[in-house]
Amino acid sequence: MATSTQPIILDPTGARAHDEHRRLREHGQAVRVDVLGVTAWSVSDPKLLKELLTSPDVSKDARAHWPEFADTVQRWPLALWVAVENMFTAYGADHRRLRRMVAPAFSARRIAALKESIDAVVTGILDHLDALPAGESVDLREHLAYPLPIAVISRLMGVPAEQQDAFRRVVDGVFDTTLTAEQSEANTKALYEALHQLIKSKRAEPGDDMTSLLITSRDEDEEGGMSEDELRDTLLLMISAGYETTVNVIDQAITQLLSHPDQLALLRSGQVDWNEAVEETLRFEPAVRHLPLRYAVTDISLPDGQVIPKGEAILASYAAANRHPDWHGETADDFDVTRTVKEHLAFGHGVHFCLGAPLARMEISTALSLLFERFPQIELAVPVAELKPLGSLLSNGHQTLPVRLRPAGS
């Protein structure tokens, strides 16, 4: 095991992410890292990470448990990730209260009711793509991975069509770790203005959507419900998490299947279910590489002898943990849809496990199955090595995903 006296500086561009993840694992269960100027403990050991994610000694409430909070939010490009007031950053009873209010939006009944709509959205997108000339390159991140989850979350949350582009721009900025603190602050201001307009319009004209329901709940129960800031930031969480992560997994799944034709053949032949491809993609290339931040409520002694002192920050390094050889053996770096154990941390673990996981899985499996059924000759338009990663140490996708749906002359 390697040792490190200085924090490992994480690359904000995510250019060589897998090399970086291997380096983190080489340092054992946890290692101090520099996240855009903030020092945190990166945890990439899956067993330890799952323990910390379920421990009452680990909090997500920066205001209560991170002494550096007040100074950090003034200068850190990722300040929004720790300053929002919603269930993402809540701890204990506050987290249970907020999650209880949001959970009905993602009930099994509501998700099942969206299946027909998801099928229709994907079919409509593919109909448009089918009309393109044979041999023409098309960016599937832009023309499939984005529009599907945006349409679905907009319907669930009641985001008007005229506001969807604005939300996309500012949510993309939340995950962009190449922004300066000033640029990030400007993006947050624009994001909150968009949320203010959504809340204002829904208060004036409520609809059959989750935004209207949350507003009504907040306005009718001021003591036991949400504050106005919690309402705003809960909408932010649901809209941003509801599409950005799904975009990345659709992007990565298509990339992996087109660059692993033997795996794609198993799916097309029916030997393996499309849901298995979704799970292996979530393990192999999760939508979020690292998730900031958690905090030690007390000194935490690790099995390897290290101690995370009370008040220090913890970074959940999901992508590094997902490929840990102690979890998935010597083939951890192989994309294998037949893998017997596809366990992963792509949706988190414990009380903060993603409520939207069933919806995301449905969207991704539908997109994949219908895409590859419609276009049996689909291929990448550039070598996979030429695909450029997003400028982010958090968000795990490509800048573009150019493909040819059918060869020229076909």
C-alpha positions as CSV (number, residue, x, y, z in Angstrom):
1,M,0.0,0.0,0.0
2,A,1.3,3.4,-1.0
3,T,1.5,6.2,1.6
4,S,0.7,9.9,1.0
5,T,1.7,12.9,3.2
6,Q,0.3,15.5,0.9
7,P,-3.3,15.4,-0.3
8,I,-3.7,14.0,-3.8
9,I,-5.0,16.7,-6.1
10,L,-8.0,15.5,-8.0
11,D,-8.1,16.7,-11.7
12,P,-11.0,19.0,-12.1
13,T,-11.3,18.0,-15.8
14,G,-11.7,14.3,-15.2
15,A,-9.3,13.7,-18.1
16,R,-7.6,10.5,-16.7
17,A,-10.2,9.5,-14.2
18,H,-9.5,5.7,-14.2
19,D,-5.8,6.2,-13.5
20,E,-6.7,8.6,-10.7
21,H,-9.1,6.0,-9.2
22,R,-6.4,3.3,-9.3
23,R,-4.1,5.7,-7.5
24,L,-6.7,6.3,-4.8
25,R,-7.1,2.6,-4.3
26,E,-3.4,2.1,-4.0
27,H,-3.4,4.3,-0.9
28,G,-5.7,1.9,1.0
29,Q,-9.1,2.4,2.4
30,A,-9.0,6.2,2.6
31,V,-6.6,8.9,1.5
32,R,-6.6,12.7,1.8
33,V,-7.4,14.5,-1.4
34,D,-7.6,18.1,-2.6
35,V,-11.0,18.8,-4.2
36,L,-10.7,22.2,-5.9
37,G,-8.8,23.5,-2.8
38,V,-10.8,21.7,-0.1
39,T,-9.1,18.8,1.7
40,A,-11.3,15.7,2.2
41,W,-10.8,12.0,2.9
42,S,-11.5,10.0,-0.3
43,V,-12.9,6.6,0.6
44,S,-12.7,4.1,-2.2
45,D,-12.8,0.8,-0.3
46,P,-16.3,-0.4,-0.8
47,K,-16.7,-2.2,2.5
48,L,-15.6,0.9,4.5
49,L,-17.5,3.2,2.3
50,K,-20.8,1.3,2.9
51,E,-20.1,1.4,6.6
52,L,-19.5,5.1,6.7
53,L,-22.6,5.8,4.5
54,T,-24.8,4.0,7.1
55,S,-23.0,5.3,10.3
56,P,-24.6,7.9,12.6
57,D,-21.0,9.2,13.1
58,V,-21.1,10.5,9.5
59,S,-23.2,13.5,8.6
60,K,-24.1,15.4,5.4
61,D,-25.0,18.6,7.3
62,A,-22.1,21.0,6.7
63,R,-23.5,23.8,8.8
64,A,-23.7,21.5,11.9
65,H,-20.6,19.3,11.4
66,W,-18.0,21.0,9.2
67,P,-16.1,23.8,11.0
68,E,-14.7,25.0,7.6
69,F,-18.2,25.6,6.2
70,A,-18.5,29.3,6.7
71,D,-15.2,30.2,5.1
72,T,-15.4,27.5,2.4
73,V,-18.7,28.6,0.9
74,Q,-17.3,32.0,0.2
75,R,-14.6,30.7,-2.1
76,W,-15.3,27.1,-3.2
77,P,-16.7,26.4,-6.7
78,L,-18.7,23.5,-5.3
79,A,-20.3,25.6,-2.5
80,L,-23.8,24.8,-3.8
81,W,-23.2,21.1,-3.1
82,V,-22.8,21.7,0.6
83,A,-24.9,24.8,1.1
84,V,-28.3,23.6,-0.3
85,E,-31.0,23.0,2.3
86,N,-32.7,19.8,1.2
87,M,-32.5,16.1,2.0
88,F,-29.2,15.8,0.2
89,T,-27.5,17.7,2.9
90,A,-29.8,16.9,5.8
91,Y,-28.9,14.7,8.8
92,G,-31.0,12.6,11.2
93,A,-34.5,13.8,11.9
94,D,-34.3,16.6,9.3
95,H,-33.4,14.1,6.6
96,R,-36.3,11.8,7.6
97,R,-38.7,14.7,7.5
98,L,-37.7,15.9,4.1
99,R,-37.4,12.5,2.5
100,R,-40.8,11.6,3.8
101,M,-42.3,14.6,1.9
102,V,-40.5,13.8,-1.4
103,A,-40.9,10.0,-1.4
104,P,-44.5,9.9,-2.8
105,A,-43.2,11.3,-6.1
106,F,-41.2,8.1,-6.6
107,S,-43.7,5.5,-5.4
108,A,-43.9,2.3,-7.4
109,R,-47.3,3.3,-8.6
110,R,-46.2,6.7,-9.9
111,I,-43.1,5.2,-11.6
112,A,-45.1,2.4,-13.3
113,A,-47.6,5.0,-14.6
114,L,-44.7,6.7,-16.4
115,K,-43.8,3.6,-18.4
116,E,-46.1,4.4,-21.3
117,S,-45.0,8.0,-21.5
118,I,-41.3,6.9,-21.5
119,D,-41.9,4.5,-24.3
120,A,-43.6,7.2,-26.3
121,V,-40.9,9.8,-25.7
122,V,-38.1,7.3,-26.8
123,T,-40.1,6.2,-29.8
124,G,-40.7,9.8,-30.9
125,I,-37.0,10.6,-30.6
126,L,-36.0,7.5,-32.6
127,D,-38.6,8.4,-35.3
128,H,-36.8,11.7,-35.7
129,L,-33.4,10.0,-35.8
130,D,-34.7,7.5,-38.3
131,A,-35.4,10.2,-40.8
132,L,-31.7,11.3,-41.0
133,P,-29.7,10.3,-44.1
134,A,-27.8,7.1,-43.9
135,G,-24.2,7.5,-43.0
136,E,-24.7,10.9,-41.3
137,S,-23.1,11.3,-37.9
138,V,-25.4,12.2,-35.0
139,D,-24.6,13.1,-31.4
140,L,-26.7,10.7,-29.3
141,R,-25.8,12.5,-26.1
142,E,-27.5,15.6,-27.4
143,H,-30.3,13.8,-29.4
144,L,-31.2,10.9,-27.1
145,A,-29.5,10.9,-23.7
146,Y,-30.5,14.5,-23.0
147,P,-34.1,14.8,-24.3
148,L,-35.4,11.7,-22.7
149,P,-34.7,12.4,-19.0
150,I,-35.5,16.1,-19.4
151,A,-38.9,15.2,-20.8
152,V,-39.6,12.7,-18.1
153,I,-38.5,14.8,-15.1
154,S,-40.3,17.9,-16.6
155,R,-43.5,15.9,-16.8
156,L,-43.1,14.6,-13.2
157,M,-42.2,18.1,-11.8
158,G,-44.4,20.2,-14.1
159,V,-41.5,22.2,-15.7
160,P,-43.0,24.2,-18.6
161,A,-41.4,23.6,-22.0
162,E,-40.2,27.2,-22.2
163,Q,-38.2,26.7,-19.0
164,Q,-36.5,23.4,-19.8
165,D,-33.6,24.8,-21.8
166,A,-32.8,27.3,-19.0
167,F,-32.8,24.5,-16.4
168,R,-30.5,22.3,-18.5
169,R,-27.9,25.1,-18.9
170,V,-27.7,25.9,-15.2
171,V,-27.9,22.3,-14.0
172,D,-25.0,21.4,-16.4
173,G,-23.1,24.2,-14.6
174,V,-23.6,22.6,-11.2
175,F,-21.7,19.6,-12.3
176,D,-18.9,21.5,-14.2
177,T,-15.9,21.5,-12.0
178,T,-13.8,23.7,-14.4
179,L,-15.8,26.8,-13.4
180,T,-14.2,29.4,-11.2
181,A,-15.8,30.3,-7.9
182,E,-17.2,33.5,-9.6
183,Q,-18.6,31.6,-12.5
184,S,-20.1,29.0,-10.2
185,E,-21.7,31.8,-8.1
186,A,-23.2,33.4,-11.2
187,N,-24.5,30.0,-12.3
188,T,-26.1,29.4,-8.9
189,K,-27.8,32.8,-9.1
190,A,-29.3,31.9,-12.5
191,L,-30.4,28.6,-11.2
192,Y,-32.2,30.1,-8.3
193,E,-33.9,32.6,-10.5
194,A,-35.2,29.7,-12.7
195,L,-36.5,28.0,-9.6
196,H,-38.1,31.2,-8.3
197,Q,-39.9,31.5,-11.6
198,L,-41.1,27.9,-11.5
199,I,-42.4,28.3,-7.9
200,K,-44.1,31.6,-8.8
201,S,-45.8,30.1,-11.8
202,K,-47.0,27.0,-10.0
203,R,-48.3,29.0,-7.1
204,A,-50.4,31.1,-9.5
205,E,-51.5,28.1,-11.6
206,P,-51.1,24.7,-9.8
207,G,-51.0,21.5,-11.8
208,D,-51.1,17.8,-11.3
209,D,-47.3,17.6,-10.7
210,M,-44.9,17.2,-7.8
211,T,-43.9,20.9,-7.8
212,S,-47.4,21.9,-7.1
213,L,-47.9,19.2,-4.5
214,L,-44.8,20.3,-2.6
215,I,-45.8,23.9,-2.8
216,T,-49.2,23.1,-1.4
217,S,-47.7,21.0,1.4
218,R,-45.2,23.7,2.3
219,D,-47.9,26.5,2.3
220,E,-50.4,24.5,4.3
221,D,-48.0,23.2,6.9
222,E,-45.5,25.9,7.8
223,E,-44.5,24.3,11.1
224,G,-44.1,20.6,10.2
225,G,-43.4,21.0,6.5
226,M,-40.6,22.7,4.5
227,S,-39.2,26.2,4.8
228,E,-39.3,28.3,1.6
229,D,-35.5,27.6,1.2
230,E,-36.0,23.9,1.7
231,L,-38.8,23.9,-0.9
232,R,-36.6,25.7,-3.5
233,D,-33.6,23.4,-2.8
234,T,-35.7,20.3,-2.9
235,L,-37.0,21.2,-6.3
236,L,-33.3,21.8,-7.3
237,L,-32.4,18.4,-6.1
238,M,-35.3,16.6,-7.9
239,I,-34.8,18.4,-11.2
240,S,-31.0,18.1,-11.3
241,A,-30.6,14.6,-10.0
242,G,-33.6,13.6,-12.1
243,Y,-31.9,14.1,-15.4
244,E,-28.2,14.9,-15.3
245,T,-27.3,11.4,-13.9
246,T,-29.6,9.6,-16.3
247,V,-28.0,11.4,-19.2
248,N,-24.6,10.1,-18.3
249,V,-25.7,6.5,-17.9
250,I,-27.4,6.4,-21.2
251,D,-24.3,7.9,-22.8
252,Q,-22.0,5.5,-21.1
253,A,-24.2,2.4,-21.8
254,I,-24.3,3.2,-25.5
255,T,-20.6,3.8,-25.5
256,Q,-19.7,0.5,-23.8
257,L,-22.1,-1.6,-25.9
258,L,-20.8,-0.2,-29.2
259,S,-17.2,-0.7,-28.1
260,H,-18.0,-4.2,-26.8
261,P,-19.8,-5.9,-29.7
262,D,-19.7,-9.3,-28.0
263,Q,-21.6,-8.0,-25.1
264,L,-24.2,-6.2,-27.4
265,A,-24.7,-9.5,-29.3
266,L,-25.7,-11.2,-26.0
267,L,-28.4,-8.6,-25.4
268,R,-29.7,-8.5,-29.0
269,S,-30.0,-12.3,-29.0
270,G,-32.0,-12.3,-25.8
271,Q,-29.5,-14.3,-23.9
272,V,-29.1,-11.4,-21.4
273,D,-31.8,-8.9,-20.3
274,W,-31.3,-5.2,-21.0
275,N,-31.6,-4.6,-17.3
276,E,-28.4,-6.4,-16.8
277,A,-26.6,-4.0,-19.2
278,V,-28.0,-1.1,-17.1
279,E,-26.6,-2.6,-13.9
280,E,-23.2,-3.3,-15.4
281,T,-23.0,0.2,-16.8
282,L,-23.9,1.6,-13.4
283,R,-21.1,-0.4,-11.9
284,F,-18.5,0.1,-14.6
285,E,-19.2,3.8,-15.4
286,P,-21.4,5.4,-12.7
287,A,-23.0,8.7,-13.5
288,V,-21.2,10.4,-10.6
289,R,-17.5,9.6,-9.9
290,H,-17.2,11.4,-6.5
291,L,-20.0,12.8,-4.4
292,P,-19.2,15.7,-2.0
293,L,-19.4,15.8,1.0
294,R,-19.9,14.1,4.3
295,Y,-18.4,15.0,7.7
296,A,-17.0,13.1,10.7
297,V,-19.3,13.8,13.7
298,T,-16.6,12.2,15.9
299,D,-13.1,10.8,15.5
300,I,-13.5,7.8,13.2
301,S,-10.9,5.0,13.6
302,L,-10.4,3.0,10.4
303,P,-9.4,-0.7,10.3
304,D,-6.1,0.2,8.7
305,G,-5.1,2.3,11.7
306,Q,-5.9,5.8,10.2
307,V,-8.2,8.2,12.0
308,I,-10.6,10.6,10.3
309,P,-10.7,13.5,12.9
310,K,-14.0,15.0,14.0
311,G,-15.1,17.7,11.7
312,E,-13.1,16.7,8.7
313,A,-14.7,16.2,5.3
314,I,-15.3,12.8,3.5
315,L,-15.6,12.3,-0.2
316,A,-17.5,9.2,-1.4
317,S,-15.5,8.0,-4.3
318,Y,-18.1,5.8,-5.9
319,A,-16.5,5.1,-9.2
320,A,-13.2,3.9,-7.6
321,A,-15.1,1.7,-5.2
322,N,-17.2,0.2,-8.0
323,R,-14.1,-1.2,-9.6
324,H,-12.3,-2.3,-6.5
325,P,-10.7,-5.8,-6.9
326,D,-11.8,-6.7,-3.4
327,W,-15.4,-6.4,-4.5
328,H,-15.3,-7.6,-8.2
329,G,-12.0,-9.5,-8.4
330,E,-9.5,-9.5,-11.2
331,T,-12.2,-8.7,-13.8
332,A,-13.3,-5.5,-12.0
333,D,-12.0,-3.4,-14.9
334,D,-13.9,-5.5,-17.5
335,F,-17.3,-4.6,-18.9
336,D,-19.3,-7.8,-18.6
337,V,-23.1,-7.9,-18.8
338,T,-23.1,-11.6,-17.7
339,R,-21.3,-10.7,-14.5
340,T,-23.1,-12.7,-11.7
341,V,-22.5,-10.0,-9.0
342,K,-23.1,-6.5,-10.3
343,E,-23.4,-4.7,-7.0
344,H,-22.4,-1.1,-7.1
345,L,-22.8,2.2,-5.3
346,A,-24.0,4.3,-8.3
347,F,-27.2,5.3,-6.5
348,G,-25.5,5.7,-3.1
349,H,-26.1,3.5,0.0
350,G,-28.1,3.7,3.2
351,V,-30.6,6.4,4.1
352,H,-29.4,8.6,1.3
353,F,-30.0,6.0,-1.4
354,C,-31.4,7.7,-4.5
355,L,-35.2,7.7,-4.5
356,G,-35.2,8.1,-8.3
357,A,-33.3,4.9,-9.0
358,P,-36.3,2.9,-10.3
359,L,-37.2,5.7,-12.6
360,A,-33.7,6.1,-13.9
361,R,-33.4,2.3,-14.5
362,M,-36.6,2.3,-16.5
363,E,-35.6,5.2,-18.7
364,I,-32.1,3.7,-19.4
365,S,-33.3,0.2,-20.2
366,T,-36.1,1.5,-22.4
367,A,-33.7,3.8,-24.3
368,L,-31.2,1.0,-24.9
369,S,-33.6,-1.7,-26.0
370,L,-35.6,0.5,-28.4
371,L,-32.4,2.1,-29.8
372,F,-30.6,-1.1,-30.6
373,E,-33.8,-2.7,-32.0
374,R,-34.5,0.2,-34.3
375,F,-30.9,0.5,-35.6
376,P,-29.2,-2.9,-35.9
377,Q,-26.2,-1.3,-37.8
378,I,-25.5,1.5,-35.4
379,E,-21.8,2.2,-34.8
380,L,-19.5,4.8,-33.2
381,A,-18.6,7.5,-35.7
382,V,-15.1,8.0,-34.0
383,P,-12.8,5.6,-32.2
384,V,-13.8,5.2,-28.6
385,A,-10.5,6.6,-27.4
386,E,-11.3,9.9,-29.1
387,L,-14.5,10.5,-27.1
388,K,-13.8,13.5,-24.8
389,P,-14.9,13.4,-21.1
390,L,-16.9,16.1,-19.6
391,G,-15.0,18.8,-17.8
392,S,-15.8,17.4,-14.4
393,L,-14.4,15.4,-11.6
394,L,-18.0,14.6,-10.5
395,S,-20.1,14.0,-13.6
396,N,-19.1,11.0,-15.7
397,G,-20.1,11.3,-19.3
398,H,-18.8,12.5,-22.7
399,Q,-18.9,15.9,-24.3
400,T,-20.4,14.3,-27.4
401,L,-21.3,10.8,-28.5
402,P,-21.2,10.7,-32.3
403,V,-22.6,7.6,-34.0
404,R,-23.8,6.5,-37.4
405,L,-27.2,4.9,-37.1
406,R,-26.7,3.1,-40.5
407,P,-23.9,3.0,-43.0
408,A,-23.9,5.3,-46.0
409,G,-25.7,3.8,-49.0
410,S,-27.9,1.5,-46.9
